[in-house]
Amino acid sequence: MLEQARALHSQLIEWRRDFHMHPELGFAETQTASRAAETLEKLGFRVRRRVGRTGVVAELGSGSPTIAIRADMDALPLQEANAAPYASQNPGVMHACGHDAHVAMALGAATLLARTPFRGTVRLLLQPSEEAGDAEGLSGAPRMVEDGAMKDVDWVLALHVDPSTPVGQIRVSAGPSSGGVDSFFGSVIGKGGHGARPQDGIDPFYLTAHVILALNAVVSRHIAPFDAAVVSLGTVNGGHTQNVIPDRVELSGTLRFTEARVQAQIHAEIRRAFEVARALGGDYELRFEIGSLPMVNHPRAVDVIQAVAGAMLGADNVLPIEKDLGAEDFGSFLALAPGAMFMLGARREGDVRFAHNPTFDIDEAALPLGSAILAQAALHLADHSGN
């Protein structure tokens, strides 16, 4: 399988660079989706478009089991700083997280599977908007789920390029491998007035200072040390001019977790932190925007990926994942079927280009490896499902 994938290397590079030059933001991936759908139709896949708004579902084969392979398609609102010949041609939009490579490798896996007899059905999930939510706060994965993308799926696989790990290595672990994420939006309400007469009002900046201290104690003082949790403020906005005390200060932030129990506890403690404003004579408003679920890799899927990658790359090149609480909405798929995501080494030699950065880039030698591992792992799960 790896030999066949390497024979596709020039095609994988062409796909990846085309997607990179024409990046599209979440729920606007019309050109990306159209090109991918046309490629899959030529390979013999049955294609359904506009799934989860701009997503694509494509199937090959029939019957059970159904093995899904997911790739996200959206770019980020960044101006690319690279001078590469394949740099973004869309001002202010860039593939700075490797989703261009994900789609290319999914098409590579589809090409390999179209040439190989297998049991059951392979389903590709080309997903919009992993990076951002819509007006209701939902990203592409739950929107695709709403449109039936996960119906009858037995296993689901995905990868993500890792610009800090060398080409020829992967990282994967069972259990929680990225955080669930929610957002909070609060207003600390006081009583405005003249800056020279603070005694006549209730200063929301004073109230906010105490709320921020309470927020910063949520994890350190209220969450058990071995429970994964993060609470971070992202914005604090208030006031219009230097000599007027405003009525309110607006705050927003993010929270991360790997267990629903901890998620509920963090929500409760954030509410308690905002209650400080009332204790000091003010008031508050607070709302939560529910985001992505934690990504929890299934042990059997991880075993399969480790075995397949170990055979291709050598067991010493299959490493545990470096866990953090970065978010990835693949968890919405894993909540409905077992599966796993692995991190594919894609570090440029001597030149690490970190994700979500205007200089992000990858070593394209990683592309055949990702395609081959996805295809071979899907075949293994299809052939051994139910055994």
ABEGO torsion letter per residue (X at the ends): XAAAAAAAAAAAAAAAAAAAABBBBBGAAAAAAAAAAAAAAAAGBBBBBGBGGABBBBBBEBEOBBBBBBBBABBBBBBBABABAABBABBGBBBAAGAAAAAAAAAAAAAAAAABBBBEBBBBBBBBGAABBBAAGBBAAAAAAAAGAABGBABBBBBBBBAABBBGBBBBBBEBABBBBBBBBBBBBBBBEBAABAAABBBAAAAAAAAAAAAAAAAAAABBAABBBBBBBABBBBEABAABBBABBBBBBBBBBABAAAAAAAAAAAAAAAAAAAAAGBBBBBBBBBBBBBBBBBAAAAAAAAAAAAAAAEAAABBBBBBBABBBAAAAAAAABBEBBBBBBABBBGBBBBBGBAABBBBAAAAAAAAAAAAAAAAAAAAABGX
